[in-house]
């Protein structure tokens, strides 16, 4: 959940009608905007993490107008061509490969607007942008810039400029070491030999993404024309964020103009890419899941209230999801929107017809026991996704073949993990700026290939742990493993082995009942280098139980 501050008078002007405080308190929570407080001047709203489009006054007003029946269907972005271009050089591919852009002109600004814009920028960075690693947003005064632009990677000491908030020139290395934002977000460029930079037509630095803008392009309450640049590791993520910004600017009367981004091999993309996502859901399936009886046309109207275009065809409701919504992964998300449009307060609770007494399953008892023991051994618990990507497994030199997803929504999530340890190493790589020692574990699901089963796969629960610090070694990790095994009352023995992911002579297989159940050892320096880890690491992972 993310809390935002909204100027009430400005918000009601965006809505276009007076809405009482009581009505706001009753209605906004129904569209995923919990009201934390309302005063004469401001509202504090708590937004769910899956709705980055609601992190601004404009976004909440847009959703509320739909819910109140003032507007229906997906808002359309009216684009003109700016004639501006961004040339993307191949040097940024291994650093931060994607950039999108737009030009905003003639915005109608009211007092305090820039504060709200900066709030949206930072909240998007925090949530959708994963602390700027996935998406970083640059907002600039267009009037001081000259197109066309160049996006490239340079050596840390090759270019210098006056960063925002400072009065003297600094090179990129100095910014990371001395500037407040540089120190805060230096982790996003850790391990990179080159740093990304955007230059305008005169060779002036526009921004050093994802760290800081040039003070030359600072925006104020007097700024009426903006240049937007968004960079990141995933094109869809940066494009969704750009569409959110463009819709917000348009809602304030601005004209939005596209920018031509020319990638290597002369691949040209006009951004923002305004493409509505097609998705459909069976109305019988929706009724069954929600436990209500709606006609297809009623569902269409409810979806339109949610700012989604919809038509009924046969037994289906076909929809087009607006380009600023990046949270739709499955038709069940459409069913959720139908439920929101219907109103959760309109569902009638039903008492259970059969009394049952619940208890934890044997698997849950086992996993919870393992978790408690790992915490007692000094490890901090993590909760990560079963879905991962092949690159993370490759970096960890995982020998097990993963289950590949045939139609992944994102290349960042294209397979199921056969082991947990690579994910823990990835988590540690995101925390190299924190103090050591760092000891993490996870008791969770993995999916392995298994012939002869219905799905050719087997789901099982593993326990994995990694210790990272200057003195991490085989003896330490085996001691932790032994304590956990004794707590679980499991007999085991260690058998010397040789695996590419471990240092030779400092690893072993965990044998239970004559079968290999896991492994323990000191992580090989080449694996540590792949993850950008500088501290020695030792790890273990073993199977707790197969899911029947």
C-alpha positions as CSV (number, residue, x, y, z in Angstrom):
1,X,0.0,0.0,0.0
2,X,1.2,3.5,-0.9
3,X,-0.1,6.7,0.7
4,X,-0.5,9.9,-1.4
5,X,-1.6,13.4,-0.5
6,X,-4.2,15.0,-2.7
7,X,-5.3,18.7,-2.7
8,X,-9.1,18.4,-2.2
9,X,-10.1,21.5,-4.1
10,X,-7.9,20.6,-7.1
11,X,-9.2,17.0,-7.0
12,X,-12.9,18.0,-7.0
13,X,-12.1,20.4,-10.0
14,X,-10.7,17.4,-11.9
15,X,-13.8,15.3,-11.0
16,X,-16.0,18.1,-12.3
17,X,-18.7,18.0,-9.5
18,X,-18.9,18.5,-5.8
19,X,-18.6,15.3,-3.8
20,X,-19.1,15.5,0.0
21,X,-16.5,14.2,2.4
22,X,-18.9,11.5,3.5
23,X,-19.5,10.3,-0.1
24,X,-15.7,10.3,-0.7
25,X,-15.1,8.3,2.4
26,X,-17.7,5.7,1.3
27,X,-16.9,5.6,-2.4
28,X,-13.1,5.9,-2.8
29,X,-12.4,2.6,-0.9
30,X,-14.6,0.8,-3.4
31,X,-12.1,1.7,-6.2
32,X,-9.0,0.7,-4.2
33,X,-8.3,4.1,-2.7
34,X,-8.7,3.8,1.1
35,X,-9.3,7.2,2.8
36,X,-6.9,7.7,5.7
37,X,-8.0,11.3,6.4
38,X,-9.8,14.3,5.0
39,X,-9.3,17.9,6.0
40,X,-10.5,21.2,4.4
41,X,-7.4,21.3,2.3
42,X,-6.1,17.8,1.7
43,X,-7.0,14.1,1.5
44,X,-4.7,11.3,2.4
45,X,-5.3,8.2,0.3
46,X,-3.9,4.7,0.6
47,X,-3.5,3.1,-2.9
48,X,-3.0,-0.6,-3.5
49,X,0.3,-1.6,-5.1
50,X,-1.3,-3.1,-8.2
51,X,-2.7,0.3,-9.4
52,X,0.1,2.7,-10.2
53,X,-2.4,4.7,-12.3
54,X,-4.1,5.8,-9.1
55,X,-1.0,7.4,-7.6
56,X,-2.1,10.9,-8.6
57,X,-5.1,13.3,-8.2
58,X,-5.7,12.9,-12.0
59,X,-5.8,9.1,-11.8
60,X,-8.1,8.9,-8.9
61,X,-10.4,11.5,-10.4
62,X,-10.5,9.6,-13.7
63,X,-11.5,6.3,-11.9
64,X,-14.1,8.1,-9.7
65,X,-15.7,9.8,-12.7
66,X,-16.2,6.3,-14.2
67,X,-17.5,4.8,-10.9
68,X,-20.0,7.6,-10.5
69,X,-21.2,7.2,-14.1
70,X,-20.0,10.6,-15.3
71,X,-17.8,9.0,-18.0
72,X,-17.7,5.5,-19.5
73,X,-15.1,3.4,-21.2
74,X,-11.4,3.7,-21.7
75,X,-10.0,7.3,-22.0
76,X,-8.2,8.0,-25.3
77,X,-4.9,9.6,-25.6
78,X,-4.9,12.3,-28.4
79,X,-1.4,12.2,-29.8
80,X,0.3,14.6,-32.2
81,X,3.8,14.1,-33.6
82,X,6.5,16.3,-32.1
83,X,9.0,15.7,-34.8
84,X,11.6,15.0,-32.1
85,X,13.9,11.9,-32.1
86,X,16.0,10.0,-29.6
87,X,18.9,8.0,-31.1
88,X,19.7,5.0,-28.9
89,X,23.3,3.8,-29.2
90,X,24.1,0.1,-28.8
91,X,26.4,0.9,-25.8
92,X,23.3,1.2,-23.5
93,X,22.1,-2.4,-24.2
94,X,23.9,-4.1,-21.4
95,X,23.4,-1.2,-19.0
96,X,19.8,0.1,-19.3
97,X,18.4,-0.8,-22.7
98,X,15.0,0.9,-23.0
99,X,14.0,4.5,-23.3
100,X,10.6,6.1,-24.2
101,X,9.6,9.7,-24.4
102,X,6.9,12.3,-24.9
103,X,6.5,16.0,-25.2
104,X,3.8,17.9,-23.2
105,X,2.7,21.4,-24.1
106,X,0.3,24.0,-22.8
107,X,-0.6,22.5,-19.4
108,X,-2.9,24.3,-17.1
109,X,-1.2,24.6,-13.8
110,X,-2.7,25.5,-10.5
111,X,-0.9,26.3,-7.2
112,X,0.9,23.3,-5.8
113,X,0.7,21.3,-9.0
114,X,4.5,20.7,-9.3
115,X,4.5,19.2,-5.7
116,X,1.8,16.7,-6.8
117,X,3.7,15.9,-10.0
118,X,6.9,15.2,-8.1
119,X,4.9,13.0,-5.7
120,X,3.6,10.9,-8.6
121,X,7.1,10.6,-10.0
122,X,8.6,9.3,-6.7
123,X,5.6,7.0,-5.9
124,X,6.0,5.5,-9.4
125,X,9.7,5.1,-8.8
126,X,9.1,3.3,-5.5
127,X,6.4,0.9,-6.7
128,X,6.1,0.3,-10.4
129,X,9.7,1.3,-10.9
130,X,11.1,-0.9,-8.2
131,X,13.2,2.0,-6.7
132,X,14.2,3.2,-10.1
133,X,15.8,-0.1,-11.1
134,X,12.9,-1.2,-13.4
135,X,11.7,2.3,-14.4
136,X,13.1,5.8,-13.9
137,X,11.3,9.0,-14.9
138,X,12.9,12.2,-16.0
139,X,10.7,15.4,-16.2
140,X,12.3,18.4,-17.8
141,X,11.6,22.0,-18.9
142,X,11.2,21.5,-22.7
143,X,11.9,25.2,-23.4
144,X,15.6,25.0,-22.5
145,X,16.3,21.9,-24.6
146,X,17.1,21.4,-28.3
147,X,16.2,18.2,-30.1
148,X,17.2,15.7,-31.4
149,X,18.4,13.6,-28.4
150,X,21.0,10.8,-27.9
151,X,20.8,8.0,-25.4
152,X,24.1,6.3,-24.8
153,X,26.5,4.9,-22.2
154,X,29.7,6.6,-21.3
155,X,32.6,6.1,-18.9
156,X,32.0,7.4,-15.3
157,X,34.5,10.2,-15.6
158,X,33.9,11.1,-19.3
159,X,31.1,13.7,-18.8
160,X,30.3,16.3,-16.2
161,X,27.4,18.6,-15.5
162,X,25.6,20.5,-12.7
163,X,23.2,18.0,-11.2
164,X,19.8,19.0,-9.8
165,X,20.2,20.6,-6.3
166,X,23.9,21.5,-6.8
167,X,25.8,24.5,-8.1
168,X,29.0,23.0,-9.3
169,X,29.8,20.5,-12.1
170,X,30.4,16.8,-11.2
171,X,31.2,13.8,-13.3
172,X,29.1,10.7,-13.1
173,X,31.4,8.9,-10.6
174,X,31.4,12.0,-8.3
175,X,27.6,12.1,-8.5
176,X,27.3,8.5,-7.3
177,X,29.8,9.2,-4.4
178,X,28.8,12.7,-3.3
179,X,25.2,13.6,-4.4
180,X,22.4,12.6,-2.1
181,X,20.4,10.9,-4.9
182,X,23.6,9.4,-6.3
183,X,24.3,7.6,-3.0
184,X,20.7,6.6,-2.6
185,X,20.4,5.0,-6.1
186,X,24.0,4.0,-6.8
187,X,22.9,0.3,-6.3
188,X,21.0,0.5,-9.6
189,X,24.2,0.8,-11.5
190,X,26.4,-1.5,-9.4
191,X,28.7,-3.6,-11.4
192,X,28.3,-1.5,-14.6
193,X,31.4,-0.3,-16.4
194,X,29.5,2.4,-18.4
195,X,26.7,4.7,-17.2
196,X,23.7,5.8,-19.2
197,X,23.3,9.4,-20.3
198,X,20.8,11.5,-22.4
199,X,22.1,14.4,-24.4
200,X,20.1,17.0,-26.4
201,X,20.9,18.4,-29.8
202,X,23.5,20.8,-28.5
203,X,25.3,18.1,-26.5
204,X,23.9,19.3,-23.2
205,X,23.3,16.6,-20.6
206,X,19.5,16.2,-20.1
207,X,19.7,13.4,-17.5
208,X,21.8,10.7,-15.9
209,X,19.2,8.0,-15.5
210,X,18.2,6.5,-13.2
211,X,20.0,8.9,-10.8
212,X,19.5,12.7,-11.4
213,X,18.6,15.3,-14.0
214,X,20.6,18.3,-15.1
215,X,19.8,21.4,-13.0
216,X,19.4,23.2,-16.3
217,X,16.1,21.4,-17.0
218,X,14.5,22.0,-13.6
219,X,10.7,22.4,-13.7
220,X,8.8,25.1,-11.7
221,X,5.2,26.3,-11.3
222,X,5.9,28.6,-14.3
223,X,6.9,25.6,-16.6
224,X,4.2,25.0,-19.2
225,X,6.0,22.7,-21.7
226,X,7.7,19.4,-20.5
227,X,10.0,16.8,-22.0
228,X,9.6,13.3,-20.5
229,X,12.2,10.6,-20.7
230,X,11.7,7.2,-19.1
231,X,14.4,4.5,-19.0
232,X,14.4,1.0,-17.7
233,X,15.0,-2.7,-18.1
234,X,11.6,-3.7,-19.5
235,X,9.9,-1.9,-22.4
236,X,6.4,-2.6,-21.3
237,X,7.0,-1.3,-17.8
238,X,8.5,2.1,-19.0
239,X,5.7,2.4,-21.6
240,X,2.9,1.9,-19.1
241,X,4.5,4.5,-16.8
242,X,4.7,7.0,-19.7
243,X,1.1,6.4,-20.6
244,X,0.1,7.1,-17.0
245,X,2.0,10.4,-17.1
246,X,0.6,11.4,-20.5
247,X,-3.0,10.7,-19.5
248,X,-2.5,12.8,-16.3
249,X,-1.1,15.7,-18.3
250,X,-3.9,15.4,-20.8
251,X,-6.5,15.5,-18.0
252,X,-5.2,18.9,-17.1
253,X,-5.6,20.3,-20.7
254,X,-2.2,19.6,-22.0
255,X,-1.4,18.6,-25.6
256,X,0.6,15.4,-25.8
257,X,3.1,14.8,-28.6
258,X,5.0,11.6,-29.5
259,X,8.7,11.2,-29.8
260,X,10.4,8.9,-32.3
261,X,12.9,6.5,-30.6
262,X,15.4,4.9,-33.0
263,X,16.9,1.8,-31.6
264,X,20.0,0.0,-33.0
265,X,19.4,-1.8,-36.3
266,X,17.2,1.1,-37.3
267,X,14.2,-0.2,-35.2
268,X,11.9,2.8,-34.9
269,X,9.2,3.1,-32.2
270,X,6.9,6.1,-31.8
271,X,6.4,6.6,-28.1
272,X,4.2,6.5,-26.1
273,X,3.0,3.3,-27.6
274,X,-0.8,3.7,-27.3
275,X,-2.1,0.1,-27.6
276,X,-5.1,-1.1,-25.7
277,X,-4.9,-4.7,-24.6
278,X,-7.6,-7.1,-25.8
279,X,-8.9,-9.6,-23.3
280,X,-12.2,-11.5,-22.9
281,X,-14.0,-13.4,-20.2
282,X,-17.0,-15.7,-20.3
283,X,-20.0,-14.2,-18.5
284,X,-21.0,-17.6,-17.1
285,X,-17.5,-18.0,-15.7
286,X,-17.7,-14.5,-14.1
287,X,-21.1,-15.2,-12.6
288,X,-20.0,-18.5,-11.2
289,X,-16.8,-17.0,-9.6
290,X,-18.7,-14.0,-8.2
291,X,-21.8,-16.0,-7.0
292,X,-24.2,-13.5,-8.7
293,X,-26.4,-13.5,-11.8
294,X,-25.6,-10.7,-14.2
295,X,-26.5,-10.5,-17.8
296,X,-23.6,-10.0,-20.3
297,X,-24.8,-6.4,-21.1
298,X,-24.9,-5.6,-17.3
299,X,-21.2,-6.8,-17.1
300,X,-20.4,-4.5,-20.1
301,X,-21.8,-1.5,-18.3
302,X,-19.9,-2.4,-15.1
303,X,-16.6,-2.7,-17.0
304,X,-17.3,0.7,-18.7
305,X,-17.7,2.2,-15.2
306,X,-14.2,0.9,-14.6
307,X,-12.9,2.8,-17.6
308,X,-12.6,-0.4,-19.8
309,X,-14.1,-0.6,-23.2
310,X,-16.4,-3.7,-23.5
311,X,-18.9,-5.4,-25.8
312,X,-20.9,-8.6,-25.4
313,X,-20.5,-11.2,-28.2
314,X,-22.1,-14.6,-27.8
315,X,-21.2,-16.0,-24.3
316,X,-18.2,-13.7,-24.0
317,X,-17.5,-10.1,-22.9
318,X,-14.7,-8.8,-25.1
319,X,-12.7,-5.9,-23.7
320,X,-10.0,-3.4,-24.5
321,X,-8.0,-2.4,-21.5
322,X,-6.5,1.2,-21.5
323,X,-2.8,1.6,-22.1
324,X,-2.1,3.0,-18.7
325,X,-3.3,-0.2,-17.0
326,X,-0.4,-2.7,-16.7
327,X,-2.0,-4.9,-14.1
328,X,-4.1,-7.2,-16.2
329,X,-2.5,-10.7,-16.5
330,X,-5.5,-13.0,-16.7
331,X,-9.3,-12.9,-17.3
332,X,-9.8,-13.2,-13.5
333,X,-8.6,-9.6,-13.4
334,X,-11.6,-8.6,-15.5
335,X,-13.8,-10.5,-13.1
336,X,-12.3,-8.4,-10.3
337,X,-13.2,-5.3,-12.2
338,X,-16.7,-6.5,-12.6
339,X,-16.9,-7.0,-8.9
340,X,-15.6,-3.5,-8.2
341,X,-18.1,-2.0,-10.6
342,X,-20.9,-4.0,-9.0
343,X,-19.8,-2.8,-5.6
344,X,-18.4,-5.1,-2.9
345,X,-21.0,-3.6,-0.5
346,X,-23.7,-5.0,-2.7
347,X,-22.7,-8.7,-2.3
348,X,-24.9,-10.6,0.1
349,X,-23.0,-12.8,2.6
350,X,-24.0,-16.4,2.8
351,X,-23.7,-18.5,6.0
352,X,-21.9,-21.9,5.4
353,X,-24.3,-24.8,5.2
354,X,-21.8,-27.3,6.7
355,X,-19.7,-26.9,9.8
356,X,-16.1,-28.0,9.6
357,X,-13.2,-27.7,11.9
358,X,-9.9,-26.6,10.2
359,X,-6.4,-27.6,11.0
360,X,-3.0,-27.1,9.5
361,X,-1.9,-29.8,7.0
362,X,1.1,-32.0,7.7
363,X,3.0,-30.1,5.0
364,X,2.2,-26.8,6.5
365,X,3.3,-28.0,10.0
366,X,6.6,-29.3,8.5
367,X,7.3,-26.0,6.5
368,X,6.5,-23.9,9.6
369,X,8.8,-26.0,11.7
370,X,11.6,-25.6,9.2
371,X,11.0,-21.8,9.1
372,X,11.2,-21.5,12.8
373,X,14.4,-23.5,12.9
374,X,16.0,-21.4,10.2
375,X,15.1,-18.2,12.0
376,X,16.5,-19.7,15.2
377,X,19.7,-20.4,13.3
378,X,20.1,-16.7,12.6
379,X,18.6,-16.4,9.1
380,X,16.1,-13.8,7.9
381,X,13.1,-15.1,5.9
382,X,12.4,-14.0,2.4
383,X,9.3,-14.5,0.3
384,X,9.9,-14.6,-3.5
385,X,8.1,-15.8,-6.6
386,X,8.1,-19.3,-8.0
387,X,8.2,-17.7,-11.4
388,X,11.6,-16.5,-12.4
389,X,13.8,-16.1,-15.5
390,X,16.3,-18.3,-17.2
391,X,19.0,-15.7,-16.9
392,X,18.9,-15.8,-13.1
393,X,19.3,-19.6,-13.1
394,X,22.1,-19.4,-15.7
395,X,24.0,-16.9,-13.5
396,X,23.8,-19.4,-10.6
397,X,25.0,-22.2,-12.9
398,X,21.9,-24.2,-12.2
399,X,22.2,-27.7,-13.8
400,X,18.5,-28.6,-13.4
401,X,16.3,-27.8,-16.5
402,X,13.5,-25.4,-15.6
403,X,9.9,-25.7,-16.6
404,X,9.5,-23.0,-19.4
405,X,6.4,-20.9,-19.7
406,X,5.3,-21.0,-23.3
407,X,3.5,-17.6,-23.4
408,X,5.1,-15.4,-20.7
409,X,3.7,-11.9,-20.1
410,X,7.2,-10.7,-19.5
411,X,10.7,-12.1,-20.3
412,X,11.6,-11.3,-16.7
413,X,9.2,-14.1,-15.7
414,X,9.5,-16.9,-18.2
415,X,10.1,-20.1,-16.2
416,X,9.5,-21.8,-12.9
417,X,12.3,-22.2,-10.5
418,X,13.8,-25.7,-9.9
419,X,15.8,-24.3,-7.0
420,X,15.5,-21.5,-4.5
421,X,19.2,-20.6,-4.0
422,X,19.5,-18.6,-7.3
423,X,16.6,-16.4,-6.2
424,X,18.3,-15.8,-2.8
425,X,21.5,-14.8,-4.5
426,X,19.5,-12.4,-6.7
427,X,18.0,-10.9,-3.5
428,X,21.4,-10.5,-2.0
429,X,22.6,-8.7,-5.1
430,X,19.9,-6.1,-4.5
431,X,21.2,-5.5,-1.0
432,X,24.9,-5.0,-1.4
433,X,24.5,-1.5,-0.1
434,X,23.3,-2.8,3.3
435,X,25.5,-4.0,6.2
436,X,26.9,-7.5,6.5
437,X,26.6,-10.2,7.6
438,X,23.5,-11.0,5.6
439,X,21.8,-14.4,6.2
440,X,18.6,-15.2,4.3
441,X,16.4,-18.2,3.8
442,X,13.2,-19.3,2.2
443,X,11.0,-22.3,2.6
444,X,8.9,-22.4,-0.6
445,X,7.8,-24.2,-3.7
446,X,9.9,-25.3,-6.6
447,X,8.9,-27.1,-9.7
448,X,11.0,-29.8,-11.3
449,X,10.6,-31.9,-14.4
450,X,9.5,-35.4,-13.7
451,X,8.6,-38.0,-16.4
452,X,5.6,-40.2,-16.0
453,X,3.4,-37.7,-14.1
454,X,0.3,-36.1,-15.6
455,X,2.0,-32.7,-16.2
456,X,5.5,-34.1,-16.5
457,X,6.4,-32.0,-13.5
458,X,6.5,-32.3,-9.7
459,X,6.0,-29.5,-7.2
460,X,7.9,-29.8,-4.0
461,X,8.8,-27.6,-1.0
462,X,12.5,-26.9,-0.5
463,X,14.4,-25.1,2.3
464,X,17.3,-23.0,1.1
465,X,19.6,-20.6,3.0
466,X,22.6,-18.4,2.1
467,X,25.0,-16.8,4.4
468,X,27.0,-13.8,3.0
469,X,29.8,-12.1,4.9
470,X,33.6,-12.0,5.0
471,X,34.0,-15.2,7.0
472,X,31.2,-17.3,5.4
473,X,32.5,-20.8,4.9
474,X,31.6,-24.5,4.6
475,X,31.9,-25.2,8.3
476,X,29.4,-22.3,9.2
477,X,26.7,-23.4,6.7
478,X,27.0,-27.1,7.6
479,X,26.6,-26.2,11.3
480,X,23.4,-24.3,10.5
481,X,22.2,-27.2,8.3
482,X,22.9,-29.7,11.1
483,X,21.0,-27.7,13.7
484,X,17.9,-27.5,11.4
485,X,18.1,-31.2,10.5
486,X,18.3,-32.2,14.1
487,X,15.3,-29.9,14.9
488,X,13.3,-31.7,12.1
489,X,14.5,-35.1,13.4
490,X,15.9,-36.1,10.0
491,X,18.9,-38.3,9.7
492,X,21.3,-37.4,6.9
493,X,24.9,-37.7,5.8
494,X,27.1,-35.6,3.6
495,X,28.8,-37.0,0.5
496,X,31.6,-35.2,-1.3
497,X,30.6,-34.0,-4.7
498,X,31.8,-31.7,-7.5
499,X,29.5,-29.0,-8.9
500,X,30.2,-26.0,-11.0
501,X,28.3,-23.6,-8.8
502,X,30.4,-24.5,-5.7
503,X,34.1,-24.2,-4.9
504,X,35.8,-27.6,-5.5
505,X,36.5,-29.5,-2.3
506,X,34.1,-27.3,-0.3
507,X,30.7,-28.8,-1.2
508,X,28.7,-31.9,-0.5
509,X,25.4,-33.7,-1.4
510,X,22.9,-34.1,1.4
511,X,21.9,-37.8,1.5
512,X,18.7,-39.0,3.1
513,X,17.6,-42.6,3.1
514,X,20.2,-43.4,0.4
515,X,18.9,-40.7,-1.9
516,X,20.3,-37.2,-2.8
517,X,18.0,-34.7,-1.1
518,X,20.0,-31.5,-1.4
519,X,23.4,-29.9,-1.4
520,X,25.6,-27.6,0.7
521,X,28.7,-25.7,0.0
522,X,30.7,-22.5,-0.6
523,X,29.4,-20.6,-3.7
524,X,31.9,-20.3,-6.5
525,X,33.5,-16.9,-7.0
526,X,32.4,-16.9,-10.7
527,X,28.8,-17.2,-9.5
528,X,29.3,-14.4,-7.1
529,X,30.7,-12.3,-9.9
530,X,27.7,-13.0,-12.1
531,X,25.4,-11.6,-9.3
532,X,27.7,-8.6,-8.5
533,X,28.4,-10.0,-5.0
534,X,31.7,-9.2,-3.4
535,X,31.3,-11.1,-0.1
536,X,31.9,-14.9,0.2
537,X,28.7,-16.9,0.3
538,X,27.9,-20.3,1.6
539,X,24.5,-22.0,1.0
540,X,22.5,-25.1,1.4
541,X,19.2,-26.3,-0.1
542,X,17.3,-29.5,0.5
543,X,13.8,-31.0,-0.2
544,X,11.4,-30.7,2.6
545,X,8.5,-32.7,1.0
546,X,6.9,-33.3,-2.4
547,X,3.4,-31.9,-2.9
548,X,1.0,-34.8,-3.3
